[in-house]
Amino acid sequence: MSQRLDVAGPDGTMQWHRVSPKYVVVVIVSSLISTLIAAAIAVFAWLVLAWWWAWIALIVIVAIGIAQLIIAPRRARAIGYVLRDDDLLMRRGIMFQRFVAVPYGRMQLLDIERGPVDRMLGLAELRFVTAAASSRVSVPGLVEADAAWLRDRLVELAESRRTGL
């Protein structure tokens, strides 16, 4: 029998923690960089290699880049997490929402990563390694102090759950 994931909590509400509003800048910068690289390749193919269809690819790339910039703030606001009794519940996605519950007892490694744009904005990303090798769960866009606190809290909860096994 399947068990339904409770994303609302027992009283119908759940206190979701959102990522920093500064994370929008990280999303926008990464979208701009990928769009510029793809557009440069299309321009090279069009002008240097004389591939006639490359201008169509350039238009599509620019349109996708503009769409990414428009939805970047909403995409960043859609990321959240909540500490529940037995697990950490993560959510992300606008159109295709993803909810991931990571049991505290399954956490094996908690890693804080900071890219160049993250460092400039004082942000960090908390990555999880669990007993399942294929799991890639992360909480991006955390303020550095919040990431360190969350890492320490999750380590504490993971240790208490493992000792209780």
C-alpha positions in Angstrom: 0.0 0.0 0.0 1.4 3.4 -0.9 1.8 6.1 1.6 0.9 9.7 0.7 3.6 12.4 1.3 2.1 14.9 3.7 3.2 18.3 2.4 0.7 20.4 4.4 1.4 19.1 7.9 -1.0 17.7 10.5 -2.8 21.0 11.1 -3.0 21.8 7.3 -0.1 24.2 7.3 3.6 23.8 7.2 6.4 26.3 7.9 8.4 26.3 4.7 11.8 27.9 4.8 12.6 29.7 1.5 16.0 30.4 0.0 17.5 33.9 0.0 16.0 36.4 -2.4 19.5 37.0 -3.5 19.5 33.6 -5.1 17.5 35.1 -8.0 20.8 36.8 -9.1 22.6 33.4 -9.1 19.8 31.9 -11.3 19.9 35.0 -13.7 23.7 34.9 -14.0 23.8 31.2 -14.8 21.0 31.6 -17.3 22.8 34.5 -19.0 26.1 32.7 -19.2 24.5 29.5 -20.7 22.5 31.6 -23.2 25.5 33.7 -24.2 27.6 30.5 -24.8 24.9 28.8 -26.8 24.3 32.0 -28.8 28.0 32.4 -29.5 28.1 28.9 -30.9 25.1 29.6 -33.1 26.6 32.8 -34.4 29.9 31.0 -35.1 28.0 28.3 -37.0 26.0 30.9 -39.0 28.8 33.3 -39.9 31.9 31.2 -40.0 30.7 27.7 -41.0 27.9 29.2 -43.1 25.3 26.9 -41.8 22.1 28.6 -43.1 19.9 27.2 -40.4 22.0 28.5 -37.5 20.2 31.8 -37.4 17.0 29.8 -36.6 18.9 28.2 -33.7 20.1 31.6 -32.6 16.5 32.9 -32.4 15.4 29.9 -30.5 18.3 30.2 -28.1 17.6 33.9 -27.4 13.9 33.2 -26.9 14.7 30.4 -24.4 17.2 32.7 -22.6 14.6 35.5 -22.3 12.0 33.0 -21.0 14.5 31.8 -18.4 15.2 35.4 -17.3 11.5 36.0 -16.9 10.8 32.9 -14.8 14.0 33.1 -12.8 12.4 34.9 -9.8 9.5 32.5 -9.6 11.8 29.5 -10.0 13.9 30.7 -7.1 10.9 31.3 -4.9 9.6 27.8 -5.6 12.6 26.3 -3.7 11.9 25.5 0.0 12.5 23.1 2.8 11.0 22.1 6.1 12.4 20.1 9.0 9.9 17.5 10.0 10.0 15.0 12.9 11.7 12.2 10.9 13.0 13.9 7.7 13.9 17.0 5.8 11.3 17.8 3.1 12.5 19.7 0.0 10.4 21.2 -2.7 11.3 22.8 -6.0 9.8 23.4 -9.4 7.1 25.6 -10.9 5.3 23.5 -13.5 6.8 20.2 -12.6 7.0 20.3 -8.8 9.3 17.9 -7.0 9.0 17.0 -3.3 11.9 15.0 -1.8 11.8 13.6 1.8 15.3 12.8 3.1 15.2 10.7 6.3 17.6 12.0 8.9 18.9 8.5 9.6 19.9 8.1 5.9 22.1 11.2 5.7 25.7 10.3 5.4 27.4 13.5 4.3 26.4 17.1 4.4 28.5 19.4 2.2 28.4 23.2 1.8 29.4 24.5 -1.6 29.9 28.1 -2.8 30.4 29.2 -6.3 31.9 32.5 -7.3 28.5 34.3 -7.6 27.4 32.7 -4.4 30.5 34.0 -2.6 29.9 37.5 -3.9 26.3 37.4 -2.5 27.2 35.6 0.8 25.2 32.5 -0.2 25.9 28.8 -0.1 24.4 25.5 -1.2 23.9 22.6 1.2 24.3 19.2 -0.6 23.3 15.8 0.9 24.7 12.4 0.3 22.4 9.7 1.5 22.5 5.9 1.7 21.0 5.9 -1.9 23.9 6.5 -4.2 21.7 8.1 -6.9 20.1 10.8 -4.6 21.2 14.3 -5.4 19.4 16.5 -3.0 20.6 20.1 -2.3 19.3 23.3 -0.9 20.7 26.2 -2.9 20.6 29.9 -2.1 21.1 29.7 1.6 22.7 32.5 3.5 26.1 31.2 4.7 25.2 31.4 8.4 21.9 29.6 7.7 23.7 26.9 5.7 26.1 26.3 8.5 23.3 26.2 11.1 21.2 23.8 9.0 24.2 21.5 8.3 25.0 21.3 12.1 21.3 20.7 12.9 21.0 18.0 10.3 24.2 16.3 11.5 22.8 16.3 15.0 19.5 14.9 13.9 21.2 12.3 11.7 23.4 11.1 14.6 20.5 10.8 17.0 18.5 8.8 14.4 21.4 6.4 13.6 22.1 5.7 17.3 18.5 4.9 17.7 18.6 2.2 15.0 
